[in-house]
């Protein structure tokens, strides 16, 4: 059961990453576009040091994949709500 719970925590971190990036981008609108991604990655690294290694790994993978898809293939994000898809690309 421990493996299943770790897998669920990792998946939930992966799913939550785009929404955390959007939330930060909404409230930090006058910064560089990569700052919300950096804040999520720093938060994920802090989680990864502690007991929530799966959540940290899921957040890192989710934020990096979300940023890469925003830059190179934005049509892959059609399943996300429009307000999340229309944030600025990080690089």
One Martini backbone bead per residue (centre of mass of N, CA, C, O) as a GRO file, in nm:
protein
   91
    1UNK     BB    1   0.052   0.066  -0.014
    2UNK     BB    2   0.290   0.264  -0.027
    3UNK     BB    3   0.320   0.276  -0.339
    4UNK     BB    4   0.037   0.390  -0.400
    5UNK     BB    5   0.061   0.653  -0.237
    6UNK     BB    6   0.310   0.763  -0.385
    7UNK     BB    7   0.178   0.769  -0.665
    8UNK     BB    8  -0.054   0.965  -0.591
    9UNK     BB    9   0.127   1.201  -0.502
   10UNK     BB   10   0.277   1.234  -0.772
   11UNK     BB   11   0.027   1.286  -0.948
   12UNK     BB   12  -0.078   1.533  -0.789
   13UNK     BB   13   0.171   1.709  -0.846
   14UNK     BB   14   0.149   1.701  -1.157
   15UNK     BB   15  -0.141   1.832  -1.168
   16UNK     BB   16  -0.079   2.098  -0.984
   17UNK     BB   17   0.143   2.264  -1.130
   18UNK     BB   18  -0.014   2.448  -1.337
   19UNK     BB   19  -0.192   2.586  -1.113
   20UNK     BB   20   0.042   2.710  -0.950
   21UNK     BB   21   0.160   2.876  -1.177
   22UNK     BB   22  -0.093   3.042  -1.232
   23UNK     BB   23  -0.129   3.164  -0.950
   24UNK     BB   24   0.144   3.311  -0.949
   25UNK     BB   25   0.103   3.468  -1.221
   26UNK     BB   26  -0.142   3.632  -1.122
   27UNK     BB   27   0.017   3.778  -0.864
   28UNK     BB   28   0.291   3.795  -1.061
   29UNK     BB   29   0.272   4.008  -1.331
   30UNK     BB   30   0.562   4.195  -1.317
   31UNK     BB   31   0.736   3.961  -1.410
   32UNK     BB   32   0.898   3.722  -1.507
   33UNK     BB   33   0.791   3.425  -1.659
   34UNK     BB   34   0.990   3.227  -1.472
   35UNK     BB   35   0.917   3.274  -1.169
   36UNK     BB   36   0.680   3.074  -1.111
   37UNK     BB   37   0.849   2.823  -1.180
   38UNK     BB   38   1.070   2.866  -0.967
   39UNK     BB   39   0.889   2.856  -0.715
   40UNK     BB   40   0.787   2.568  -0.762
   41UNK     BB   41   1.070   2.433  -0.761
   42UNK     BB   42   1.149   2.519  -0.475
   43UNK     BB   43   0.909   2.388  -0.332
   44UNK     BB   44   0.972   2.099  -0.438
   45UNK     BB   45   1.252   2.075  -0.305
   46UNK     BB   46   1.149   2.095  -0.016
   47UNK     BB   47   0.966   1.846  -0.033
   48UNK     BB   48   1.195   1.640  -0.123
   49UNK     BB   49   1.355   1.647   0.151
   50UNK     BB   50   1.136   1.530   0.286
   51UNK     BB   51   0.855   1.314   0.296
   52UNK     BB   52   0.759   1.440  -0.005
   53UNK     BB   53   0.901   1.318  -0.270
   54UNK     BB   54   0.667   1.273  -0.472
   55UNK     BB   55   0.558   1.564  -0.481
   56UNK     BB   56   0.818   1.696  -0.575
   57UNK     BB   57   0.850   1.533  -0.837
   58UNK     BB   58   0.575   1.609  -0.961
   59UNK     BB   59   0.624   1.917  -0.968
   60UNK     BB   60   0.872   1.919  -1.144
   61UNK     BB   61   0.760   1.769  -1.390
   62UNK     BB   62   0.509   1.950  -1.433
   63UNK     BB   63   0.653   2.226  -1.471
   64UNK     BB   64   0.846   2.149  -1.700
   65UNK     BB   65   0.632   2.037  -1.898
   66UNK     BB   66   0.456   2.290  -1.909
   67UNK     BB   67   0.675   2.483  -2.016
   68UNK     BB   68   0.750   2.320  -2.270
   69UNK     BB   69   0.461   2.319  -2.396
   70UNK     BB   70   0.428   2.627  -2.415
   71UNK     BB   71   0.663   2.663  -2.619
   72UNK     BB   72   0.644   2.402  -2.838
   73UNK     BB   73   0.325   2.270  -2.762
   74UNK     BB   74   0.024   2.414  -2.701
   75UNK     BB   75  -0.187   2.194  -2.809
   76UNK     BB   76  -0.138   1.986  -2.565
   77UNK     BB   77  -0.321   2.195  -2.362
   78UNK     BB   78  -0.641   2.165  -2.425
   79UNK     BB   79  -0.741   2.035  -2.141
   80UNK     BB   80  -0.705   2.299  -2.026
   81UNK     BB   81  -0.786   2.577  -1.914
   82UNK     BB   82  -0.763   2.889  -2.052
   83UNK     BB   83  -0.625   3.039  -1.808
   84UNK     BB   84  -0.376   2.840  -1.810
   85UNK     BB   85  -0.282   2.851  -2.117
   86UNK     BB   86  -0.241   3.196  -2.107
   87UNK     BB   87   0.037   3.201  -2.019
   88UNK     BB   88   0.353   3.272  -2.008
   89UNK     BB   89   0.635   3.179  -2.129
   90UNK     BB   90   0.945   3.108  -1.977
   91UNK     BB   91   1.145   3.109  -2.273
   0.00000   0.00000   0.00000
